[in-house]
C-alpha cells in the first residue's frame, strides 16, 4: 500500500513516503502484522480497537496502511490487549499469540529453569504483598509434596505448568 504525503523525506513537495526505503519495508511488514492481528479479532479496520483503547481512528488507520510508524505505547497496547507475542508483533518471529510463545518456552525449558523462575516469581509476589504486620513465608520455606502420577512417579514441572488451568477471575 502506497502512502503519499505532500512532502518526501527530503522535505520537497510531492514525494512518496516510505516506499523503496528499508524503513518503509519494515513499516509495511509491521502494518501487515497489525492488520492480521486486528482481523483475527474481527476488527480489520481497527476502529473498534481505537475507540476502546483511546487512540484516534485516523492514526490507527495510518498505522494499518503503513503510512506512519506506530508509537511504542500503541504497540504495547496492541500486544497486551490482543495477547500477542511481542517478538511476533515487532519482528515477525515466533507464534502470533503470547500464550503459544509462553507454552513453547516452557516446553523447551529444563525443570531447573522452571523451578528457578517459579521461585523468582514467588519472591517477587512476596515482596509486593509483604506488609510490616504479616510476612509471607519465603519460597525456600514452602515445602509441598510433588504431585504424583498414578504409578507413583513424580510429575515433571513442565507438565504441571503446561497442564495448569488459569484461576477464574
Helices and strands as residue ranges (DSSP letters): E 3-4, E 16-17, H 22-40, H 47-53, H 57-65, H 72-81, H 86-91, H 98-108, H 111-129, H 157-163
